[in-house]
Amino acid sequence: MSSFKPKLGDGSIILPQARVKTIMKSSPDTESISTDALYFVTKATEFFVEHLVQEIYESTGKSNELTYKGLADIVQKSDSMHFLKDMVPRKITYKEYQEILKDKENSDLY
């Protein structure tokens, strides 16, 4: 058993641990979650979000605005974010969608 005991409420974490625990429990493979595991998964998630925001900030010319487009661009361009591609797709217009469908229909004919 670990001797590490996080001090809840001391400002060391920002994300609500109850919500993180709910997400973790949604996995059918998860039976129980220790306090240490919950703390470290929460902290790792915060570091990941911080890293993602920093990547967006640097890629958008250090704009002070965080947008879905900036997030989608980073996810689509970065090999390390490949696992998010299906969850954070680039937005396309209806016209672009129609063109994609038309191209697909044409390629299916050949």
C-alpha positions as protocol buffer text, in pm:
chain_id: "A"
residue {
  index: 1
  type: MET
  ca { x: 0 y: 0 z: 0 }
}
residue {
  index: 2
  type: SER
  ca { x: 128 y: 342 z: -91 }
}
residue {
  index: 3
  type: SER
  ca { x: 218 y: 588 z: 182 }
}
residue {
  index: 4
  type: PHE
  ca { x: 122 y: 879 z: -43 }
}
residue {
  index: 5
  type: LYS
  ca { x: -189 y: 1055 z: 84 }
}
residue {
  index: 6
  type: PRO
  ca { x: -309 y: 1349 z: -125 }
}
residue {
  index: 7
  type: LYS
  ca { x: -453 y: 1637 z: 68 }
}
residue {
  index: 8
  type: LEU
  ca { x: -792 y: 1688 z: -89 }
}
residue {
  index: 9
  type: GLY
  ca { x: -902 y: 2047 z: -113 }
}
residue {
  index: 10
  type: ASP
  ca { x: -551 y: 2191 z: -79 }
}
residue {
  index: 11
  type: GLY
  ca { x: -560 y: 2327 z: -434 }
}
residue {
  index: 12
  type: SER
  ca { x: -328 y: 2061 z: -570 }
}
residue {
  index: 13
  type: ILE
  ca { x: -591 y: 1944 z: -818 }
}
residue {
  index: 14
  type: ILE
  ca { x: -847 y: 2136 z: -1016 }
}
residue {
  index: 15
  type: LEU
  ca { x: -1070 y: 1877 z: -1183 }
}
residue {
  index: 16
  type: PRO
  ca { x: -1351 y: 1733 z: -971 }
}
residue {
  index: 17
  type: GLN
  ca { x: -1239 y: 1391 z: -854 }
}
residue {
  index: 18
  type: ALA
  ca { x: -1597 y: 1268 z: -826 }
}
residue {
  index: 19
  type: ARG
  ca { x: -1645 y: 1326 z: -1198 }
}
residue {
  index: 20
  type: VAL
  ca { x: -1313 y: 1162 z: -1286 }
}
residue {
  index: 21
  type: LYS
  ca { x: -1409 y: 864 z: -1071 }
}
residue {
  index: 22
  type: THR
  ca { x: -1746 y: 838 z: -1250 }
}
residue {
  index: 23
  type: ILE
  ca { x: -1568 y: 834 z: -1586 }
}
residue {
  index: 24
  type: MET
  ca { x: -1319 y: 574 z: -1465 }
}
residue {
  index: 25
  type: LYS
  ca { x: -1602 y: 355 z: -1329 }
}
residue {
  index: 26
  type: SER
  ca { x: -1777 y: 366 z: -1667 }
}
residue {
  index: 27
  type: SER
  ca { x: -1520 y: 114 z: -1790 }
}
residue {
  index: 28
  type: PRO
  ca { x: -1655 y: -240 z: -1752 }
}
residue {
  index: 29
  type: ASP
  ca { x: -1303 y: -356 z: -1661 }
}
residue {
  index: 30
  type: THR
  ca { x: -1287 y: -133 z: -1352 }
}
residue {
  index: 31
  type: GLU
  ca { x: -1401 y: -286 z: -1025 }
}
residue {
  index: 32
  type: SER
  ca { x: -1257 y: -49 z: -766 }
}
residue {
  index: 33
  type: ILE
  ca { x: -1050 y: 267 z: -769 }
}
residue {
  index: 34
  type: SER
  ca { x: -802 y: 350 z: -495 }
}
residue {
  index: 35
  type: THR
  ca { x: -759 y: 702 z: -364 }
}
residue {
  index: 36
  type: ASP
  ca { x: -405 y: 710 z: -503 }
}
residue {
  index: 37
  type: ALA
  ca { x: -514 y: 594 z: -848 }
}
residue {
  index: 38
  type: LEU
  ca { x: -793 y: 851 z: -857 }
}
residue {
  index: 39
  type: TYR
  ca { x: -555 y: 1129 z: -758 }
}
residue {
  index: 40
  type: PHE
  ca { x: -291 y: 1036 z: -1015 }
}
residue {
  index: 41
  type: VAL
  ca { x: -538 y: 989 z: -1301 }
}
residue {
  index: 42
  type: THR
  ca { x: -692 y: 1326 z: -1215 }
}
residue {
  index: 43
  type: LYS
  ca { x: -350 y: 1493 z: -1204 }
}
residue {
  index: 44
  type: ALA
  ca { x: -240 y: 1325 z: -1530 }
}
residue {
  index: 45
  type: THR
  ca { x: -559 y: 1448 z: -1695 }
}
residue {
  index: 46
  type: GLU
  ca { x: -486 y: 1802 z: -1580 }
}
residue {
  index: 47
  type: PHE
  ca { x: -132 y: 1780 z: -1720 }
}
residue {
  index: 48
  type: PHE
  ca { x: -268 y: 1646 z: -2049 }
}
residue {
  index: 49
  type: VAL
  ca { x: -521 y: 1928 z: -2081 }
}
residue {
  index: 50
  type: GLU
  ca { x: -250 y: 2183 z: -1994 }
}
residue {
  index: 51
  type: HIS
  ca { x: -22 y: 2034 z: -2262 }
}
residue {
  index: 52
  type: LEU
  ca { x: -302 y: 2037 z: -2518 }
}
residue {
  index: 53
  type: VAL
  ca { x: -388 y: 2401 z: -2446 }
}
residue {
  index: 54
  type: GLN
  ca { x: -18 y: 2496 z: -2472 }
}
residue {
  index: 55
  type: GLU
  ca { x: 3 y: 2322 z: -2812 }
}
residue {
  index: 56
  type: ILE
  ca { x: -304 y: 2511 z: -2934 }
}
residue {
  index: 57
  type: TYR
  ca { x: -166 y: 2839 z: -2799 }
}
residue {
  index: 58
  type: GLU
  ca { x: 165 y: 2794 z: -2980 }
}
residue {
  index: 59
  type: SER
  ca { x: 7 y: 2679 z: -3307 }
}
residue {
  index: 60
  type: THR
  ca { x: -235 y: 2971 z: -3328 }
}
residue {
  index: 61
  type: GLY
  ca { x: 28 y: 3241 z: -3311 }
}
residue {
  index: 62
  type: LYS
  ca { x: -8 y: 3277 z: -2935 }
}
residue {
  index: 63
  type: SER
  ca { x: -366 y: 3395 z: -2964 }
}
residue {
  index: 64
  type: ASN
  ca { x: -546 y: 3435 z: -2633 }
}
residue {
  index: 65
  type: GLU
  ca { x: -847 y: 3255 z: -2777 }
}
residue {
  index: 66
  type: LEU
  ca { x: -905 y: 2882 z: -2742 }
}
residue {
  index: 67
  type: THR
  ca { x: -1128 y: 2756 z: -3023 }
}
residue {
  index: 68
  type: TYR
  ca { x: -1261 y: 2423 z: -3143 }
}
residue {
  index: 69
  type: LYS
  ca { x: -1081 y: 2484 z: -3472 }
}
residue {
  index: 70
  type: GLY
  ca { x: -749 y: 2521 z: -3290 }
}
residue {
  index: 71
  type: LEU
  ca { x: -813 y: 2200 z: -3098 }
}
residue {
  index: 72
  type: ALA
  ca { x: -920 y: 2007 z: -3409 }
}
residue {
  index: 73
  type: ASP
  ca { x: -616 y: 2130 z: -3603 }
}
residue {
  index: 74
  type: ILE
  ca { x: -375 y: 2011 z: -3333 }
}
residue {
  index: 75
  type: VAL
  ca { x: -550 y: 1675 z: -3302 }
}
residue {
  index: 76
  type: GLN
  ca { x: -546 y: 1618 z: -3679 }
}
residue {
  index: 77
  type: LYS
  ca { x: -182 y: 1725 z: -3727 }
}
residue {
  index: 78
  type: SER
  ca { x: -14 y: 1571 z: -3425 }
}
residue {
  index: 79
  type: ASP
  ca { x: 86 y: 1205 z: -3426 }
}
residue {
  index: 80
  type: SER
  ca { x: 70 y: 1198 z: -3047 }
}
residue {
  index: 81
  type: MET
  ca { x: -296 y: 1307 z: -3057 }
}
residue {
  index: 82
  type: HIS
  ca { x: -395 y: 1040 z: -3311 }
}
residue {
  index: 83
  type: PHE
  ca { x: -617 y: 866 z: -3055 }
}
residue {
  index: 84
  type: LEU
  ca { x: -846 y: 1174 z: -3047 }
}
residue {
  index: 85
  type: LYS
  ca { x: -903 y: 1205 z: -3423 }
}
residue {
  index: 86
  type: ASP
  ca { x: -1245 y: 1039 z: -3419 }
}
residue {
  index: 87
  type: MET
  ca { x: -1362 y: 1242 z: -3119 }
}
residue {
  index: 88
  type: VAL
  ca { x: -1235 y: 1581 z: -3237 }
}
residue {
  index: 89
  type: PRO
  ca { x: -1286 y: 1595 z: -3613 }
}
residue {
  index: 90
  type: ARG
  ca { x: -1238 y: 1906 z: -3820 }
}
residue {
  index: 91
  type: LYS
  ca { x: -1562 y: 2085 z: -3887 }
}
residue {
  index: 92
  type: ILE
  ca { x: -1663 y: 2102 z: -4250 }
}
residue {
  index: 93
  type: THR
  ca { x: -1933 y: 2294 z: -4429 }
}
residue {
  index: 94
  type: TYR
  ca { x: -2233 y: 2127 z: -4584 }
}
residue {
  index: 95
  type: LYS
  ca { x: -2092 y: 2210 z: -4928 }
}
residue {
  index: 96
  type: GLU
  ca { x: -1763 y: 2035 z: -4841 }
}
residue {
  index: 97
  type: TYR
  ca { x: -1961 y: 1736 z: -4716 }
}
residue {
  index: 98
  type: GLN
  ca { x: -2152 y: 1717 z: -5045 }
}
residue {
  index: 99
  type: GLU
  ca { x: -1824 y: 1728 z: -5238 }
}
residue {
  index: 100
  type: ILE
  ca { x: -1683 y: 1445 z: -5026 }
}
residue {
  index: 101
  type: LEU
  ca { x: -1992 y: 1234 z: -5092 }
}
residue {
  index: 102
  type: LYS
  ca { x: -1973 y: 1310 z: -5463 }
}
residue {
  index: 103
  type: ASP
  ca { x: -1606 y: 1211 z: -5475 }
}
residue {
  index: 104
  type: LYS
  ca { x: -1683 y: 892 z: -5284 }
}
residue {
  index: 105
  type: GLU
  ca { x: -1966 y: 802 z: -5522 }
}
residue {
  index: 106
  type: ASN
  ca { x: -1738 y: 862 z: -5820 }
}
residue {
  index: 107
  type: SER
  ca { x: -1460 y: 648 z: -5669 }
}
residue {
  index: 108
  type: ASP
  ca { x: -1708 y: 369 z: -5592 }
}
residue {
  index: 109
  type: LEU
  ca { x: -1808 y: 357 z: -5959 }
}
residue {
  index: 110
  type: TYR
  ca { x: -1456 y: 265 z: -6068 }
}
